């Protein structure tokens, strides 16, 4: 019985550490999601057409378009 309790405590501590790590990562991701949502809400159809005319887009444009594709 004591062995089971010790195992359960170890699993509980591991789960608490995983939860803390996940909450920390989520805390970093939520503001980025809010900013991305704000930027996408300001995006206009003409902005997409102007990007289409660029032969070699910058890395920022590529990321923006990937996010737009995921959101649409």
mmCIF file as gemmi writes it, N, C-alpha and C atoms, coordinates in Angstrom:
data_model
loop_
_atom_site.group_PDB
_atom_site.id
_atom_site.type_symbol
_atom_site.label_atom_id
_atom_site.label_alt_id
_atom_site.label_comp_id
_atom_site.label_asym_id
_atom_site.label_entity_id
_atom_site.label_seq_id
_atom_site.pdbx_PDB_ins_code
_atom_site.Cartn_x
_atom_site.Cartn_y
_atom_site.Cartn_z
_atom_site.occupancy
_atom_site.B_iso_or_equiv
_atom_site.pdbx_formal_charge
_atom_site.auth_seq_id
_atom_site.auth_asym_id
_atom_site.pdbx_PDB_model_num
ATOM 1 N N . UNK Axp A 1 ? 0.82 -1.187 0 1 0 ? 1 A 1
ATOM 2 C CA . UNK Axp A 1 ? 0 0 0 1 0 ? 1 A 1
ATOM 3 C C . UNK Axp A 1 ? 0.874 1.265 0 1 0 ? 1 A 1
ATOM 4 N N . UNK Axp A 2 ? 1.93 1.262 0.776 1 0 ? 2 A 1
ATOM 5 C CA . UNK Axp A 2 ? 2.82 2.421 0.842 1 0 ? 2 A 1
ATOM 6 C C . UNK Axp A 2 ? 3.527 2.625 -0.49 1 0 ? 2 A 1
ATOM 7 N N . UNK Axp A 3 ? 3.823 1.525 -1.159 1 0 ? 3 A 1
ATOM 8 C CA . UNK Axp A 3 ? 4.479 1.622 -2.472 1 0 ? 3 A 1
ATOM 9 C C . UNK Axp A 3 ? 3.545 2.299 -3.471 1 0 ? 3 A 1
ATOM 10 N N . UNK Axp A 4 ? 2.26 1.946 -3.438 1 0 ? 4 A 1
ATOM 11 C CA . UNK Axp A 4 ? 1.269 2.553 -4.323 1 0 ? 4 A 1
ATOM 12 C C . UNK Axp A 4 ? 1.113 4.047 -4.029 1 0 ? 4 A 1
ATOM 13 N N . UNK Axp A 5 ? 1.119 4.395 -2.754 1 0 ? 5 A 1
ATOM 14 C CA . UNK Axp A 5 ? 1.004 5.803 -2.375 1 0 ? 5 A 1
ATOM 15 C C . UNK Axp A 5 ? 2.214 6.593 -2.832 1 0 ? 5 A 1
ATOM 16 N N . UNK Axp A 6 ? 3.388 6.006 -2.704 1 0 ? 6 A 1
ATOM 17 C CA . UNK Axp A 6 ? 4.61 6.682 -3.146 1 0 ? 6 A 1
ATOM 18 C C . UNK Axp A 6 ? 4.591 6.874 -4.653 1 0 ? 6 A 1
ATOM 19 N N . UNK Axp A 7 ? 4.132 5.85 -5.377 1 0 ? 7 A 1
ATOM 20 C CA . UNK Axp A 7 ? 4.023 5.953 -6.835 1 0 ? 7 A 1
ATOM 21 C C . UNK Axp A 7 ? 3.017 7.026 -7.221 1 0 ? 7 A 1
ATOM 22 N N . UNK Axp A 8 ? 1.907 7.058 -6.517 1 0 ? 8 A 1
ATOM 23 C CA . UNK Axp A 8 ? 0.87 8.049 -6.794 1 0 ? 8 A 1
ATOM 24 C C . UNK Axp A 8 ? 1.383 9.459 -6.527 1 0 ? 8 A 1
ATOM 25 N N . UNK Axp A 9 ? 2.129 9.64 -5.462 1 0 ? 9 A 1
ATOM 26 C CA . UNK Axp A 9 ? 2.699 10.965 -5.157 1 0 ? 9 A 1
ATOM 27 C C . UNK Axp A 9 ? 3.691 11.392 -6.232 1 0 ? 9 A 1
ATOM 28 N N . UNK Axp A 10 ? 4.514 10.45 -6.697 1 0 ? 10 A 1
ATOM 29 C CA . UNK Axp A 10 ? 5.48 10.757 -7.743 1 0 ? 10 A 1
ATOM 30 C C . UNK Axp A 10 ? 4.759 11.162 -9.024 1 0 ? 10 A 1
ATOM 31 N N . UNK Axp A 11 ? 3.697 10.441 -9.363 1 0 ? 11 A 1
ATOM 32 C CA . UNK Axp A 11 ? 2.922 10.782 -10.556 1 0 ? 11 A 1
ATOM 33 C C . UNK Axp A 11 ? 2.225 12.132 -10.393 1 0 ? 11 A 1
ATOM 34 N N . UNK Axp A 12 ? 1.776 12.402 -9.188 1 0 ? 12 A 1
ATOM 35 C CA . UNK Axp A 12 ? 1.122 13.681 -8.915 1 0 ? 12 A 1
ATOM 36 C C . UNK Axp A 12 ? 2.111 14.837 -9.081 1 0 ? 12 A 1
ATOM 37 N N . UNK Axp A 13 ? 3.322 14.667 -8.586 1 0 ? 13 A 1
ATOM 38 C CA . UNK Axp A 13 ? 4.344 15.7 -8.724 1 0 ? 13 A 1
ATOM 39 C C . UNK Axp A 13 ? 4.719 15.896 -10.186 1 0 ? 13 A 1
ATOM 40 N N . UNK Axp A 14 ? 4.836 14.798 -10.921 1 0 ? 14 A 1
ATOM 41 C CA . UNK Axp A 14 ? 5.162 14.888 -12.352 1 0 ? 14 A 1
ATOM 42 C C . UNK Axp A 14 ? 4.041 15.606 -13.106 1 0 ? 14 A 1
ATOM 43 N N . UNK Axp A 15 ? 2.791 15.271 -12.779 1 0 ? 15 A 1
ATOM 44 C CA . UNK Axp A 15 ? 1.653 15.921 -13.425 1 0 ? 15 A 1
ATOM 45 C C . UNK Axp A 15 ? 1.62 17.414 -13.088 1 0 ? 15 A 1
ATOM 46 N N . UNK Axp A 16 ? 1.943 17.759 -11.86 1 0 ? 16 A 1
ATOM 47 C CA . UNK Axp A 16 ? 1.957 19.17 -11.464 1 0 ? 16 A 1
ATOM 48 C C . UNK Axp A 16 ? 3.042 19.928 -12.224 1 0 ? 16 A 1
ATOM 49 N N . UNK Axp A 17 ? 4.195 19.304 -12.413 1 0 ? 17 A 1
ATOM 50 C CA . UNK Axp A 17 ? 5.278 19.948 -13.163 1 0 ? 17 A 1
ATOM 51 C C . UNK Axp A 17 ? 4.876 20.124 -14.625 1 0 ? 17 A 1
ATOM 52 N N . UNK Axp A 18 ? 4.24 19.119 -15.207 1 0 ? 18 A 1
ATOM 53 C CA . UNK Axp A 18 ? 3.772 19.224 -16.591 1 0 ? 18 A 1
ATOM 54 C C . UNK Axp A 18 ? 2.716 20.312 -16.73 1 0 ? 18 A 1
ATOM 55 N N . UNK Axp A 19 ? 1.827 20.391 -15.744 1 0 ? 19 A 1
ATOM 56 C CA . UNK Axp A 19 ? 0.789 21.418 -15.773 1 0 ? 19 A 1
ATOM 57 C C . UNK Axp A 19 ? 1.413 22.804 -15.703 1 0 ? 19 A 1
ATOM 58 N N . UNK Axp A 20 ? 2.396 22.966 -14.85 1 0 ? 20 A 1
ATOM 59 C CA . UNK Axp A 20 ? 3.064 24.261 -14.705 1 0 ? 20 A 1
ATOM 60 C C . UNK Axp A 20 ? 3.756 24.657 -16.002 1 0 ? 20 A 1
ATOM 61 N N . UNK Axp A 21 ? 4.448 23.704 -16.633 1 0 ? 21 A 1
ATOM 62 C CA . UNK Axp A 21 ? 5.113 23.98 -17.915 1 0 ? 21 A 1
ATOM 63 C C . UNK Axp A 21 ? 4.094 24.355 -18.99 1 0 ? 21 A 1
ATOM 64 N N . UNK Axp A 22 ? 2.987 23.619 -19.032 1 0 ? 22 A 1
ATOM 65 C CA . UNK Axp A 22 ? 1.958 23.893 -20.037 1 0 ? 22 A 1
ATOM 66 C C . UNK Axp A 22 ? 1.344 25.271 -19.827 1 0 ? 22 A 1
ATOM 67 N N . UNK Axp A 23 ? 1.088 25.635 -18.576 1 0 ? 23 A 1
ATOM 68 C CA . UNK Axp A 23 ? 0.524 26.95 -18.289 1 0 ? 23 A 1
ATOM 69 C C . UNK Axp A 23 ? 1.506 28.065 -18.649 1 0 ? 23 A 1
ATOM 70 N N . UNK Axp A 24 ? 2.8 27.827 -18.441 1 0 ? 24 A 1
ATOM 71 C CA . UNK Axp A 24 ? 3.811 28.813 -18.799 1 0 ? 24 A 1
ATOM 72 C C . UNK Axp A 24 ? 3.828 29.022 -20.311 1 0 ? 24 A 1
ATOM 73 N N . UNK Axp A 25 ? 3.826 27.924 -21.069 1 0 ? 25 A 1
ATOM 74 C CA . UNK Axp A 25 ? 3.827 28.015 -22.534 1 0 ? 25 A 1
ATOM 75 C C . UNK Axp A 25 ? 2.54 28.656 -23.038 1 0 ? 25 A 1
ATOM 76 N N . UNK Axp A 26 ? 1.424 28.318 -22.426 1 0 ? 26 A 1
ATOM 77 C CA . UNK Axp A 26 ? 0.149 28.91 -22.808 1 0 ? 26 A 1
ATOM 78 C C . UNK Axp A 26 ? 0.151 30.408 -22.531 1 0 ? 26 A 1
ATOM 79 N N . UNK Axp A 27 ? 0.768 30.802 -21.442 1 0 ? 27 A 1
ATOM 80 C CA . UNK Axp A 27 ? 0.875 32.221 -21.111 1 0 ? 27 A 1
ATOM 81 C C . UNK Axp A 27 ? 1.649 32.996 -22.162 1 0 ? 27 A 1
ATOM 82 N N . UNK Axp A 28 ? 2.605 32.349 -22.807 1 0 ? 28 A 1
ATOM 83 C CA . UNK Axp A 28 ? 3.351 32.997 -23.889 1 0 ? 28 A 1
ATOM 84 C C . UNK Axp A 28 ? 2.543 33 -25.18 1 0 ? 28 A 1
ATOM 85 N N . UNK Axp A 29 ? 1.753 31.965 -25.413 1 0 ? 29 A 1
ATOM 86 C CA . UNK Axp A 29 ? 1.038 31.814 -26.676 1 0 ? 29 A 1
ATOM 87 C C . UNK Axp A 29 ? -0.214 32.684 -26.759 1 0 ? 29 A 1
ATOM 88 N N . UNK Axp A 30 ? -0.899 32.874 -25.667 1 0 ? 30 A 1
ATOM 89 C CA . UNK Axp A 30 ? -2.166 33.621 -25.687 1 0 ? 30 A 1
ATOM 90 C C . UNK Axp A 30 ? -1.981 35.065 -26.175 1 0 ? 30 A 1
ATOM 91 N N . UNK Axp A 31 ? -0.989 35.81 -25.702 1 0 ? 31 A 1
ATOM 92 C CA . UNK Axp A 31 ? -0.811 37.169 -26.231 1 0 ? 31 A 1
ATOM 93 C C . UNK Axp A 31 ? -0.47 37.174 -27.722 1 0 ? 31 A 1
ATOM 94 N N . UNK Axp A 32 ? 0.304 36.182 -28.17 1 0 ? 32 A 1
ATOM 95 C CA . UNK Axp A 32 ? 0.631 36.109 -29.605 1 0 ? 32 A 1
ATOM 96 C C . UNK Axp A 32 ? -0.624 35.824 -30.422 1 0 ? 32 A 1
ATOM 97 N N . UNK Axp A 33 ? -1.493 34.963 -29.914 1 0 ? 33 A 1
ATOM 98 C CA . UNK Axp A 33 ? -2.749 34.669 -30.602 1 0 ? 33 A 1
ATOM 99 C C . UNK Axp A 33 ? -3.623 35.915 -30.668 1 0 ? 33 A 1
ATOM 100 N N . UNK Axp A 34 ? -3.692 36.649 -29.585 1 0 ? 34 A 1
ATOM 101 C CA . UNK Axp A 34 ? -4.496 37.88 -29.558 1 0 ? 34 A 1
ATOM 102 C C . UNK Axp A 34 ? -3.961 38.892 -30.567 1 0 ? 34 A 1
ATOM 103 N N . UNK Axp A 35 ? -2.639 39.027 -30.634 1 0 ? 35 A 1
ATOM 104 C CA . UNK Axp A 35 ? -2.034 39.962 -31.596 1 0 ? 35 A 1
ATOM 105 C C . UNK Axp A 35 ? -2.287 39.501 -33.02 1 0 ? 35 A 1
ATOM 106 N N . UNK Axp A 36 ? -2.149 38.219 -33.287 1 0 ? 36 A 1
ATOM 107 C CA . UNK Axp A 36 ? -2.398 37.691 -34.632 1 0 ? 36 A 1
ATOM 108 C C . UNK Axp A 36 ? -3.849 37.894 -35.034 1 0 ? 36 A 1
ATOM 109 N N . UNK Axp A 37 ? -4.755 37.687 -34.104 1 0 ? 37 A 1
ATOM 110 C CA . UNK Axp A 37 ? -6.177 37.89 -34.39 1 0 ? 37 A 1
ATOM 111 C C . UNK Axp A 37 ? -6.455 39.349 -34.697 1 0 ? 37 A 1
ATOM 112 N N . UNK Axp A 38 ? -5.834 40.244 -33.941 1 0 ? 38 A 1
ATOM 113 C CA . UNK Axp A 38 ? -6.029 41.684 -34.185 1 0 ? 38 A 1
ATOM 114 C C . UNK Axp A 38 ? -5.515 42.072 -35.564 1 0 ? 38 A 1
ATOM 115 N N . UNK Axp A 39 ? -4.325 41.585 -35.9 1 0 ? 39 A 1
ATOM 116 C CA . UNK Axp A 39 ? -3.735 41.93 -37.193 1 0 ? 39 A 1
ATOM 117 C C . UNK Axp A 39 ? -4.579 41.362 -38.333 1 0 ? 39 A 1
ATOM 118 N N . UNK Axp A 40 ? -5.048 40.133 -38.177 1 0 ? 40 A 1
ATOM 119 C CA . UNK Axp A 40 ? -5.869 39.541 -39.229 1 0 ? 40 A 1
ATOM 120 C C . UNK Axp A 40 ? -7.193 40.269 -39.398 1 0 ? 40 A 1
ATOM 121 N N . UNK Axp A 41 ? -7.738 40.791 -38.315 1 0 ? 41 A 1
ATOM 122 C CA . UNK Axp A 41 ? -9 41.516 -38.429 1 0 ? 41 A 1
ATOM 123 C C . UNK Axp A 41 ? -8.812 42.834 -39.185 1 0 ? 41 A 1
ATOM 124 N N . UNK Axp A 42 ? -7.598 43.35 -39.195 1 0 ? 42 A 1
ATOM 125 C CA . UNK Axp A 42 ? -7.308 44.588 -39.918 1 0 ? 42 A 1
ATOM 126 C C . UNK Axp A 42 ? -6.897 44.336 -41.363 1 0 ? 42 A 1
ATOM 127 N N . UNK Axp A 43 ? -6.698 43.081 -41.722 1 0 ? 43 A 1
ATOM 128 C CA . UNK Axp A 43 ? -6.262 42.717 -43.065 1 0 ? 43 A 1
ATOM 129 C C . UNK Axp A 43 ? -7.392 42.943 -44.055 1 0 ? 43 A 1
ATOM 130 N N . UNK Axp A 44 ? -7.057 43.552 -45.19 1 0 ? 44 A 1
ATOM 131 C CA . UNK Axp A 44 ? -8.047 43.828 -46.228 1 0 ? 44 A 1
ATOM 132 C C . UNK Axp A 44 ? -7.761 42.951 -47.443 1 0 ? 44 A 1
ATOM 133 N N . UNK Axp A 45 ? -8.776 42.755 -48.247 1 0 ? 45 A 1
ATOM 134 C CA . UNK Axp A 45 ? -8.648 41.929 -49.446 1 0 ? 45 A 1
ATOM 135 C C . UNK Axp A 45 ? -7.546 42.47 -50.365 1 0 ? 45 A 1
ATOM 136 N N . UNK Axp A 46 ? -7.462 43.779 -50.496 1 0 ? 46 A 1
ATOM 137 C CA . UNK Axp A 46 ? -6.441 44.388 -51.356 1 0 ? 46 A 1
ATOM 138 C C . UNK Axp A 46 ? -5.032 44.081 -50.862 1 0 ? 46 A 1
ATOM 139 N N . UNK Axp A 47 ? -4.859 43.91 -49.552 1 0 ? 47 A 1
ATOM 140 C CA . UNK Axp A 47 ? -3.549 43.562 -49.006 1 0 ? 47 A 1
ATOM 141 C C . UNK Axp A 47 ? -3.09 42.215 -49.542 1 0 ? 47 A 1
ATOM 142 N N . UNK Axp A 48 ? -4.006 41.277 -49.669 1 0 ? 48 A 1
ATOM 143 C CA . UNK Axp A 48 ? -3.653 39.953 -50.189 1 0 ? 48 A 1
ATOM 144 C C . UNK Axp A 48 ? -3.26 40.03 -51.656 1 0 ? 48 A 1
ATOM 145 N N . UNK Axp A 49 ? -3.956 40.87 -52.443 1 0 ? 49 A 1
ATOM 146 C CA . UNK Axp A 49 ? -3.614 41.012 -53.857 1 0 ? 49 A 1
ATOM 147 C C . UNK Axp A 49 ? -2.252 41.668 -54.039 1 0 ? 49 A 1
ATOM 148 N N . UNK Axp A 50 ? -1.926 42.626 -53.2 1 0 ? 50 A 1
ATOM 149 C CA . UNK Axp A 50 ? -0.618 43.271 -53.327 1 0 ? 50 A 1
ATOM 150 C C . UNK Axp A 50 ? 0.5 42.304 -52.975 1 0 ? 50 A 1
ATOM 151 N N . UNK Axp A 51 ? 0.259 41.4 -52.059 1 0 ? 51 A 1
ATOM 152 C CA . UNK Axp A 51 ? 1.254 40.385 -51.694 1 0 ? 51 A 1
ATOM 153 C C . UNK Axp A 51 ? 1.433 39.398 -52.839 1 0 ? 51 A 1
ATOM 154 N N . UNK Axp A 52 ? 0.353 39.111 -53.547 1 0 ? 52 A 1
ATOM 155 C CA . UNK Axp A 52 ? 0.425 38.151 -54.651 1 0 ? 52 A 1
ATOM 156 C C . UNK Axp A 52 ? 1.341 38.642 -55.768 1 0 ? 52 A 1
ATOM 157 N N . UNK Axp A 53 ? 1.508 39.953 -55.899 1 0 ? 53 A 1
ATOM 158 C CA . UNK Axp A 53 ? 2.349 40.501 -56.949 1 0 ? 53 A 1
ATOM 159 C C . UNK Axp A 53 ? 3.83 40.461 -56.637 1 0 ? 53 A 1
ATOM 160 N N . UNK Axp A 54 ? 4.196 40.12 -55.43 1 0 ? 54 A 1
ATOM 161 C CA . UNK Axp A 54 ? 5.603 40.067 -55.036 1 0 ? 54 A 1
ATOM 162 C C . UNK Axp A 54 ? 6.199 38.742 -55.512 1 0 ? 54 A 1
ATOM 163 N N . UNK Axp A 55 ? 7.316 38.817 -56.222 1 0 ? 55 A 1
ATOM 164 C CA . UNK Axp A 55 ? 7.941 37.6 -56.763 1 0 ? 55 A 1
ATOM 165 C C . UNK Axp A 55 ? 8.612 36.768 -55.667 1 0 ? 55 A 1
ATOM 166 N N . UNK Axp A 56 ? 9.359 37.413 -54.774 1 0 ? 56 A 1
ATOM 167 C CA . UNK Axp A 56 ? 10.027 36.704 -53.683 1 0 ? 56 A 1
ATOM 168 C C . UNK Axp A 56 ? 9.627 37.395 -52.378 1 0 ? 56 A 1
ATOM 169 N N . UNK Axp A 57 ? 8.636 36.836 -51.688 1 0 ? 57 A 1
ATOM 170 C CA . UNK Axp A 57 ? 8.165 37.491 -50.465 1 0 ? 57 A 1
ATOM 171 C C . UNK Axp A 57 ? 9.181 37.392 -49.329 1 0 ? 57 A 1
ATOM 172 N N . UNK Axp A 58 ? 9.122 38.355 -48.451 1 0 ? 58 A 1
ATOM 173 C CA . UNK Axp A 58 ? 9.995 38.346 -47.281 1 0 ? 58 A 1
ATOM 174 C C . UNK Axp A 58 ? 9.518 37.27 -46.306 1 0 ? 58 A 1
ATOM 175 N N . UNK Axp A 59 ? 10.372 36.85 -45.39 1 0 ? 59 A 1
ATOM 176 C CA . UNK Axp A 59 ? 9.945 35.834 -44.406 1 0 ? 59 A 1
ATOM 177 C C . UNK Axp A 59 ? 8.729 36.266 -43.593 1 0 ? 59 A 1
ATOM 178 N N . UNK Axp A 60 ? 8.62 37.547 -43.281 1 0 ? 60 A 1
ATOM 179 C CA . UNK Axp A 60 ? 7.461 38.033 -42.529 1 0 ? 60 A 1
ATOM 180 C C . UNK Axp A 60 ? 6.171 37.863 -43.328 1 0 ? 60 A 1
ATOM 181 N N . UNK Axp A 61 ? 6.248 38.103 -44.617 1 0 ? 61 A 1
ATOM 182 C CA . UNK Axp A 61 ? 5.075 37.945 -45.467 1 0 ? 61 A 1
ATOM 183 C C . UNK Axp A 61 ? 4.675 36.473 -45.53 1 0 ? 61 A 1
ATOM 184 N N . UNK Axp A 62 ? 5.659 35.597 -45.637 1 0 ? 62 A 1
ATOM 185 C CA . UNK Axp A 62 ? 5.381 34.164 -45.686 1 0 ? 62 A 1
ATOM 186 C C . UNK Axp A 62 ? 4.665 33.725 -44.408 1 0 ? 62 A 1
ATOM 187 N N . UNK Axp A 63 ? 5.154 34.162 -43.263 1 0 ? 63 A 1
ATOM 188 C CA . UNK Axp A 63 ? 4.534 33.796 -41.987 1 0 ? 63 A 1
ATOM 189 C C . UNK Axp A 63 ? 3.113 34.348 -41.918 1 0 ? 63 A 1
ATOM 190 N N . UNK Axp A 64 ? 2.936 35.577 -42.331 1 0 ? 64 A 1
ATOM 191 C CA . UNK Axp A 64 ? 1.613 36.203 -42.303 1 0 ? 64 A 1
ATOM 192 C C . UNK Axp A 64 ? 0.634 35.43 -43.178 1 0 ? 64 A 1
ATOM 193 N N . UNK Axp A 65 ? 1.07 35.037 -44.35 1 0 ? 65 A 1
ATOM 194 C CA . UNK Axp A 65 ? 0.192 34.3 -45.247 1 0 ? 65 A 1
ATOM 195 C C . UNK Axp A 65 ? -0.116 32.901 -44.704 1 0 ? 65 A 1
ATOM 196 N N . UNK Axp A 66 ? 0.852 32.267 -44.069 1 0 ? 66 A 1
ATOM 197 C CA . UNK Axp A 66 ? 0.591 30.964 -43.449 1 0 ? 66 A 1
ATOM 198 C C . UNK Axp A 66 ? -0.459 31.091 -42.355 1 0 ? 66 A 1
ATOM 199 N N . UNK Axp A 67 ? -0.346 32.122 -41.545 1 0 ? 67 A 1
ATOM 200 C CA . UNK Axp A 67 ? -1.324 32.346 -40.477 1 0 ? 67 A 1
ATOM 201 C C . UNK Axp A 67 ? -2.697 32.632 -41.091 1 0 ? 67 A 1
ATOM 202 N N . UNK Axp A 68 ? -2.725 33.454 -42.144 1 0 ? 68 A 1
ATOM 203 C CA . UNK Axp A 68 ? -4.002 33.764 -42.797 1 0 ? 68 A 1
ATOM 204 C C . UNK Axp A 68 ? -4.646 32.497 -43.348 1 0 ? 68 A 1
ATOM 205 N N . UNK Axp A 69 ? -3.839 31.614 -43.936 1 0 ? 69 A 1
ATOM 206 C CA . UNK Axp A 69 ? -4.383 30.368 -44.482 1 0 ? 69 A 1
ATOM 207 C C . UNK Axp A 69 ? -4.972 29.515 -43.355 1 0 ? 69 A 1
ATOM 208 N N . UNK Axp A 70 ? -4.292 29.462 -42.218 1 0 ? 70 A 1
ATOM 209 C CA . UNK Axp A 70 ? -4.799 28.67 -41.101 1 0 ? 70 A 1
ATOM 210 C C . UNK Axp A 70 ? -6.093 29.273 -40.552 1 0 ? 70 A 1
ATOM 211 N N . UNK Axp A 71 ? -6.165 30.582 -40.516 1 0 ? 71 A 1
ATOM 212 C CA . UNK Axp A 71 ? -7.343 31.241 -39.96 1 0 ? 71 A 1
ATOM 213 C C . UNK Axp A 71 ? -8.547 31.108 -40.901 1 0 ? 71 A 1
ATOM 214 N N . UNK Axp A 72 ? -8.292 31.167 -42.219 1 0 ? 72 A 1
ATOM 215 C CA . UNK Axp A 72 ? -9.407 31.062 -43.185 1 0 ? 72 A 1
ATOM 216 C C . UNK Axp A 72 ? -9.81 29.618 -43.348 1 0 ? 72 A 1
